[in-house]
Amino acid sequence: MIQIFKDIEQLSIAGAELFVQTAQKAIQENGRFTVALTGGSSPVKLYSLLAKKPYAQQIEWDKVFVFWGDERWVPLDDEKSNAKMAFEMLLNHVPVPRNQIFPMWSDQFTPEDFADEYVQSLQQQLGTSLQFDLILLGMGDDGHTASLFPGTDVLQEQSASVKAYYLAPQQMYRITLTAPLINQAKKIAFIVYGSNKAQVLHEVLTGNEELAKYPSQLIHPLNGETFWLLDEAVASSLTDQKD
């Protein structure tokens, strides 16, 4: 489903409402809500809204289990850390039990070994289906999502649920949920805004399938829903709006 909003403010309000509704339904049906957060600049406003009234009061945070879709392999106090941003904007302000928050970092493991550990955490909390209630994603101006970057081997992954690999252009390790795992989710919400991403969004949504060039095209939930929450600037090049 494609939804277009005037600006990042309105987009983020819609994202907060989707987050709350999904959490409430999951907790009502299963007693818990499992979510994978995204990093970068896209969700900052959304997280700040969720941390405050009225949204913060509408979620039973003690029944929320928080994971990440991807991460730079850096300590949690590093400015590049997706988890650091999420703690500062959201998690430090709501009562999620700390043992229900699973950052993608440990100084006790190599990135590759930690990817295996993260799978175990996912299995313990999500069960063998590895199905999230909600996964939040952004999209880069190169068409990447999570740490699924154009031309990388991880795009071909069919069996592993979590992968760590060295991203040479950035000179750092990245760790990411893989496309097969992401596509198991009940709901996936892309948060995308800004005119600088308009052309690549057009290619992702309406262009030919070029998975190696536009990894966001890999995301098609098997039995779930995808929401594209867009501002008017990024949606400007869309001529056909697909559901």
Secondary structure, DSSP 8 states (H G I E B T S, - for coil): -EEEESSHHHHHHHHHHHHHHHHHHHHHHHS-EEEEE--SSTTHHHHHHHTSTTTGGGS-GGGEEEEESEEESS-TTSTT-HHHHHHHHTGGGS---GGGB--S--TTS-HHHHHHHHHHHHHHHHTTTT--SEEEE---TTS-BTTB-TT-GGGG-SS-SEEEEEEGGGTEEEEEE-HHHHTT-SEEEEEE--GGGHHHHHHHHHS---TTT-GGGG---SSSEEEEEEETTGGGG-SS---
